[in-house]
Amino acid sequence: MPLGYGAATALKDKDGVSDPDASILPVSALTFEYEGEVHDVYAVPMSDGTVRDLALIEPGRESSVFVDPADPGAGPLEWQGRWRTLDPVTGVNPQWGNFAEAWNTIAFLRLTGWTLMYALVTMVLTVASSAVVAYGFARFRFPGRGILFGLLMATILLPPAVTLVPKYAVFLQMGWVGTYLPLIVPQLFANAFNVFLLRQYFLTIPKELEEAARIDGAGPIRTFLRVIVPQSVPALTAVSLFHFFYAWNDFFEPLLYLAGNRDIVPIGVGLSYFSGVYNSEPHLILAASLLALALPVAIFLAAQRVFVQGIVVTGVDK
C-alpha cells in the first residue's frame, strides 16, 4: 500500500499533491486546444437532459460559448447558464515527466555509479572474508573456538553508537575521512551476522564430501573453493543480497565519512540532499525514490530463484 501510494503521488502534478481533497490516482483537469489556445473542459448539462463534456472557449455571466472536443468541426455552441457552477472534467493523467525531471536534477547516473561501486566492492569483500571465517569456525577445531565465536557473536549486540566516535577519530587521524576507505576497508575483517549465517549453512554440508576431496589430495583451501563454496551458493547469494541492499540503502556512514565531498556520495545521501532542496515538491522526491528503488528490485527478482532454492547435495546418501 505505501509503495502504491508513493507511485501514484510520483505521477501527480504539483497541484494534485497539494490539494488535500485530491484523488489518490494522478488525476487532473482535462483541457482541449482550440484555435491555438488551451481551454478547460466542463461537464455541461444540456436541455435534453444529457451531460456533455465541452471545452469552455468564451465564458460569460449568463451564457457561455463551448466547443465539443469530440467534434470541434461542428463549431461553437452557446449554453445558457452560469459556467462557474459547472464541474470540471477530470481524468487520469500521469505526469511521466516527473521521473525525467528528477533524473536530470539529481545527477542520477553519477549517484548510481558511486553507489554501485560501494555496494559491489564491499559485497565482494565482506562475503569473501565472512565465508573464510565461517569455514574456520565450522570445520577447524582449535582451543578457545567456542569462546572466540561467542565473542564474535557478542559484537552483534554492540550498539553502533558505541564505536562511532572512536572509529571516526581513527579514520580522521589516518586521513581517510572524505574518501570511501572508511566504508570499504572494514569489510575485509568479516561481519558477525554474515559469519553466523554462513557457519550454520556450512555445518549442514556433509563432511563426506570434504573427506573425499582430501583423499584426492585437496588441501583446506582447495576443499573450501572446490567443495564448500559450490555447495553454498544459496547461502552466499543470500548474504550477498543482504549486504548489497544494506550498502545501497546505507545513509549514516556515507553521510558521516563523505561529508564535504558531495560529488562522490551514494544515492541515499544524494536523495537526502535532493529532498532538502525540493521539500515543497514531494512528487519529485517520490519519483527520485522510485528510480533509486528500481535497480535493487530488479536484482532481487533476477536472483530470487537462487536465493530461495534449497540445499542440493549430490553423491552422498542422506
Secondary structure, 3 states (H helix, E strand, C coil): CHHHHHHHHHCCCHHHHHCCCCCCCCEEECEEEECCEEEEEEEEECCCCCEEEEEEEECCCCEEEEECCCCHHHCCEEEECCHHHCEECEEECCCCHHHHHHHHHCCHHHHHHHHHHHHHHHHHHHHHHHHHHHHHHHHCCCCCHHHHHHHHHHHHHCCHHHHHHHHHHHHHHHCCCCCCHHHHHHHHHCCHHHHHHHHHHHCCCCHHHHHHHHHCCCCHHHHHHHHHHHHCHHHHHHHHHHHHHHHHHCCHHHHHHCCCCHHHCCHHHHHHHHHHHCCCCHHHHHHHHHHHHHHHHHHHHHHHHHHHCCCCCCCCCC
